[in-house]
Each structure stands twice: as C-alpha cells, then as structure tokens.
Amino acid sequence: MMMWRSTRTAGGNPAKEAWVALADESNWYPLDIARFVNSLESGARPDVTVEEATGSLEVLLAAYESAARGETVRVERV
C-alpha cells in the first residue's frame, strides 16, 4: 500500500508530489493470487469477499473525489 507524502508545504496544505511505500510490497501480489486461487480450488471463503472489496473501493473513491472537490462526498453503502 502506498500513501501520498509531500516534499513541500503550500498554503498550509501539503502538496501531493510523491508516492511513499508503507511496507515492502515486493511479494504481495504473488501471495494474494495464490490465496485467491486456493480459495477457488478448495471452495474456502476468500480472505476478502467481493462485497467487502466493493465497499472498501467505494470509500476509497469517495475519499479521492472529496479531496479533488474539497468537500464531503457521501457514501451510500459500506
């Protein structure tokens, strides 16, 4: 996962200029794919369901929209 980190401050708000990794991501995707394939093959519940992922995505997109607009964006379902 990555977050924005500013290298300068303008008007009291940090400018978004660079992505900064929160942790070593070098091995995340192969492990995620392996877990997903395992859940398909075994019939086990995946680590994150489609419904859970959709809710998280809606919140994330609303946060980006809110930042772009400079106002609150309502999330209908989570």
WODALIN-V915374 format. One record per pair of residues at least 24 apart in sequence whose C-alpha atoms are under 10 Angstrom apart, sorted by the first residue. I is the first residue (numbers start at 0). GAP is how many residues later the second one is. D is the distance in Angstrom with one decimal. If there is no record, write none. Layout:
I,GAP,D ; I,GAP,D
This chain:
0,24,7.3 ; 0,27,9.6 ; 50,27,9.0 ; 51,26,8.2 ; 52,25,9.9 ; 53,24,8.3
